[in-house]
């Protein structure tokens, strides 16, 4: 499957939904910059892609300013309620935090604050103009996409159990089908409040009151003070050099540093000499992932609560040390049990003709998040806080006001100080792995950004409910690959071609002569638009 790859000299937008991409392109055409377009795309995704994202979730923005050359990030992740800790759930006889329902919605959504802060610092167009497209799609409706239809079917029982979800996604008693109109008037009303009063409405105003009142009435734990005290954070990205390219990621509580550790290890081998669709390649990257996830799982949490030894973890010397542990001759799979992680996310990117570049990602954590909507707000709350541990010995143990270990990690690659590649993907533990696939596809194997996204993927890890790790391989070329990997000790699961379990990626590549290529994943509903 080969997508048509748009190439432009000025602007480029890519997202996992064609309507959201069109919104971003329109904002650029109205005189907005990449920051304006990114906010408009983000808001639109919360309407047209409601199973993956929405104002009840979190967002991370990684940005390059064309005027100054500054690279900065905004961490839009929410903190746990101030009045709870691990003992709160243990006292209810629980050994883990529920993954659905009002008790899973224990962190304040950070996305609306992120919109406001990015716009306040960098935006050009009026705030209200950026949210208008999303509001109109919520008010007049948008067609159900292929991907939304798939996830509606997977979650039919959950949706039918929840009054608010059923009213939106099965208004006539049966699930909406692909192409049918999804209308979300309550969400539109909430977005109108945000449009009128900015972030204040969501965290201190009428909408905040509606959200927190309903949450408390339904037995939840987020209080007005939790919303009122929320504030995201401007952060300095972390980075490493990979074959002369600077790869930038968000710092913890994002897992972005794990990708940088993997690249430090992979520099020890000439990947271009290893056939991309070979058992040797899949063995190599899987063992690299295991070594890095061991440290990620040990340390990653809110850095305000625990020290994370980033200087050591990101040093080339430590990469050397980890590389020495890998068995390549002969190839032997080593055992490792990773954390169980949700994987439902939306990534998008925008580049404008002024040299501004915005790489951003957002999520409700699980598909449809907590599956809980407070009152008549239409806002699906995230269940990101369900990833906190109740074990006091874990770095990511639940504590008041803490941000959890976060999978979201937008990527930005620069070359000689200028943006070269923007990339990211859906997929929990698959995010750093798929970024490896794309980065190596372009830098090591000389592919276009679309060809790199189209490459067959692997996914090592353990998704929710599974008792062991598996190496999933999207087997499109060689039938003997999985047999060889199994003989080396890997627990292999063959996935069908273009399986959406592998996540949906988007990317933008800027060549030395200034030509901009955009790419969207054929596994999803995305589109890249350039002009």
Secondary structure by P-SEA (a helix, b strand, c coil): ccccccccccbbbbcccaaaaaaaaaaaaacccaaaaaaaaaaaaaacccccccccccbbbbbbbcccccccccccbbbccccccaaaaaaaccccccccccccccccccaaaaaaaaaaccccccccccaaaaaaaaaccccccaaaaaaaaaaaaaaaacaaaaaaccccccccccccccccaaaaaaaaaaaacccccccccaaaaaaaaaaaaacccccaaaaaabbbbbbbbbbbbcccbbbbbbccccaaaaaaaaaaaaccccccccccccaaaaaaaaaaaaaaaaaaaacccccccccccccccccaaaaaaaaaacccccbbbbbbbbcbbbbbbccccccccccbbbbbccccccccccccccccccbbbbcccccccccccccccccccccccccbbbbbbbcccccccccccccccaaaaaaaaaaaacccccccaaaaaacccccccccccccccccccccccccaaaaaaaaaccbbbbbcccccccbbbbbbbbcccbbbbbbbbcccbbbbbcc
